[in-house]
Structures are given as structure tokens and as C-alpha cells.
Amino acid sequence: MAATSKMIELGTPAQNFELTNVVSEEKLTLDDIRSDKATVIMFICNHCPYVIHILDGLVKLTDEYIDKGISFAAISSNDVVNYPEDSPGKMKEIALKKNFKFPYLYDESQEVAKKYGAECTPDIFVFDKDLKLVYRGQFDDSRPKNDIPVTGKDLRNALDSILNGEPVDQNQIPSIGCSIKWKK
């Protein structure tokens, strides 16, 4: 079922977490992944057609901006009992296949998704150097079957503003995607 992101208040502080990176199997906290420029927390999953649609473009964008000093982490919070394709083993397969240069973290308790107010996949949150929320919303206007190219325009504009020392445009469009699959 499609859902849209909750547009939580800009300036909201990033919430700490300790989650397992499915590739390295190490526990990581927000402090472990934060950048002194910007930190991007992305709620994604393996099976969502909206995520699958943008994934190659998302990986390309992260590669570009990691080289500019911005950090990224992807988190999957889906119920793996009812959605086994989102299990940690399958997450690791995707991360290796797509050559993620960012950690792919498993939120088994779903508490991190709740703390962030994540509602859908993809759901993207950008925090400045002080870990204050400056962007939440869509990757770009592309959706499965709408014939708009995947560019990452909206996320790219936010990150470029940060890198250029400019304020991020507060006119932001909610992300749309599959609802997070909450445990019963």
C-alpha cells in the first residue's frame, strides 16, 4: 500500500540509534556514521517497487556525495516475518550486489523508524553538521511507470545547498512509496 512521508518539523534533532550493519555485522550508532557536513538517513527496503525504481540512481548519488564528505546510512525496518525478502540476509545480498558504500542497517525492533517518524520506503532525512533536520522528502519526481527520469533532483538540491553554505529550500515534497511494514 502506498504511503507518504510525515513532514516532521525542520530543525528536529536526529535520534541516536545502535543498529547492526548487515554487511559487516558490526553495531553502528549515529555518532559512528555522522559527518561534519551532513548526514543522510534513508529508510528503504528490498522489495518496495518505489525503492527498486530509484535504487541505481540513489547508489550513484550517494557515491558522488560521499566523496564530498556527506555521510549516508540506509535503514530497513520492515517486518521480516511477513516480508522475508527484507531479511538481513537478503539486505546483505542487495548491498553487495549494488556495491553500497554506506551501511545498510537492520531495525528489527522498528523503534528507530518510529523515533524518526518514518512512514514509507523510501523516506529520506537530511541532517546538517549539528544533526538538525534540514530536509525530509522525496528523492525526485520519478515513480514507477510515470516515465520521469530518476535524477535525485530534490535530494541533490538539498545537499548542494548544504555544501555551498546556503539554506536548504523549505518548500519540500513528501516522499511516496510503500508503507513501512509494521509488526502486528
Steps between C-alpha positions, in 0.01 A plus 500: 500500500636844408573750774657843522765624736402690811639850464650531847612845609822634351760552771403177676814334640616166362421209730782277617491129424710188517428265212682214329656556159387191309820490292768534770277375786636781718280718718494864391364809674406837360835635624682226305349611170453876545684750283619850583317617185171307479361160592230331295280233656297306242227252587491247217432130452569234240154421365334842456450587130559870581841421651589255224410770245746757641765270648764527224462879497512512879822297510654724232402814694637363829831411333528856369418671831697265725803625305394855601491415872132423553415179681211266429336208675209291378267335750248224440232475768253265332342198667709213358259230617241617249755648254793253498655669194591784741691271738859587600640226272312637200598857599866393494455346153360829361767711672777287349336470157445877476837580663362720779774725636272584793383273781171313458360468851231267631243648741352176634305666784368773266576752776735706283237542227253611767749746656565655157134508403572290190184398318603365160781365289682697386485758779800735500623725781794742464666642810752784503838497676320561832265205432198727454247401234528717188328276243239227505326387190526346159807392306348653185176501298563161338265214587456156353315536169489884487780527237682775692875427510661416835733791581490547877425867431334581831761331720780632279372860535492467880852356516640760259350779712672361809834465320470856368422639846150602391170430676310197378175592324220441750249428223535121513286226347416190706638171382255239378559129512399180671390534858743364757387148582432526872492191717155397620 
